[in-house]
Amino acid sequence: MSDLSPIYPDDALIMAPLSGFTDLAYRRSARKGGCRFAFTEMVDAASLAYANGNGEVLLKRGEEEDFLAVQLVGAEPELLKRACAKLNEKDFSLLDFNLGCPVPKVVRKGAGAALGKNIDRAIECFRCIVKESKFVNTAKLRILDENDPAPTLTLCAGLVDSGAKALTIHGRTASHFYTGDVAFHIIKAVKEAFPQIPVIANGGVNSKESYDIIRRETGCSRVMLAQGIMGNPWLFGELSENRQPPTLAEWKEMVRFHVTQMIALYGEDSAMRQARKIVHDYLKGRGFAAGLRAEASTLSTLNDLDHLLSRTVIGAVSGTIRKILI
Ligand SMILES: Cc1cc2nc3c(=O)[nH]c(=O)nc-3n(C[C@H](O)[C@H](O)[C@H](O)COP(=O)(O)O)c2cc1C
């Protein structure tokens, strides 16, 4: 397995870590759509340290994956140290630290977005990771204030001084979760303050238009995609290589490929339960009949999926961002 580069080149398009989504099957579909830089799902330091949960599947890397980053979440130096020791047994392109997750079960433990707000503790934890991990270390954080760049810059300065080799900035505060305006000017302030490292802009990119805007407004050439590629892996190729949106046949082939990859990872029963939300995302915003989305929530076998796919016809696609070529 060869790593082309541990850190993103100019214009890199990066697939965000997406908890509950970016497993090997997800990444393989994204890579068919044109994605090169990808993340595992976020892994919890305590689960890794105590070998609870499904760490092995979460961390599974495909033979063909030239670049794969791993992301760790946690707020206890001792657990982070033990988690790093576990990760050191594996091969990743870099290890990123999560300082932005707003979900209650993470924030309750003082991790993710809660840790991002607790700047001294965040830096102590990040230093521990830099010391214990064999990988290049980066961090992904949310802005701390949408009006004032100062607190975000203080956090970033501490991370860079401690050895961060890149920073991804999600331009929304934790209270906004995953929706609403993105504070481009705060991302831009970080980009300008730390010219020595790649700063990656994140938030709200789901089309060529929003991609051009985030690049122009932040000055960042590197962009991380998240909700915009959920059900739309073709967006990578559309943005980076001017590829065309999929035809209906290509769309069907991708959905089936994704689900069969999931079956190979989890077995049919578990895969089909998990595939319901995935198929739902592929159907979303393309003008398909609404009944198909309801049907996606009941998929139990690959046969069910084939039956659903056999009845997809292109509906009123005009006005949707997620086009299918006719
Ligand atoms: C379902 C879901 C899961 C996510 N999981 C993670 C995660 O594990 N780690 C992380 O740093 N961010 C996670 N995020 C946040 C995204 O990486 C990204 O920062 C956020 O969605 C903003 O980008 P967007 O507006 O382009 O979606 C998640 C977002 C969603 C919607």
The ligand as an ORCA input file, in Angstrom:
! r2SCAN-3c Opt
* xyz 0 1
  C     -24.369     12.116      9.513
  C     -23.169     12.954      9.843
  C     -22.101     12.375     10.504
  C     -20.969     13.137     10.808
  N     -19.900     12.547     11.434
  C     -18.769     13.269     11.664
  C     -17.615     12.660     12.235
  O     -17.603     11.476     12.551
  N     -16.511     13.434     12.423
  C     -16.487     14.768     12.083
  O     -15.458     15.437     12.259
  N     -17.570     15.356     11.537
  C     -18.687     14.634     11.317
  N     -19.765     15.235     10.725
  C     -19.667     16.638     10.304
  C     -19.180     16.727      8.849
  O     -17.918     16.133      8.713
  C     -19.110     18.186      8.378
  O     -18.185     18.869      9.186
  C     -20.456     18.877      8.470
  O     -21.505     18.065      8.007
  C     -20.444     20.213      7.692
  O     -20.228     20.019      6.331
  P     -21.463     20.053      5.270
  O     -22.233     21.317      5.534
  O     -20.779     20.047      3.932
  O     -22.282     18.846      5.530
  C     -20.916     14.501     10.448
  C     -22.006     15.078      9.771
  C     -23.119     14.320      9.472
  C     -24.273     14.971      8.760
*
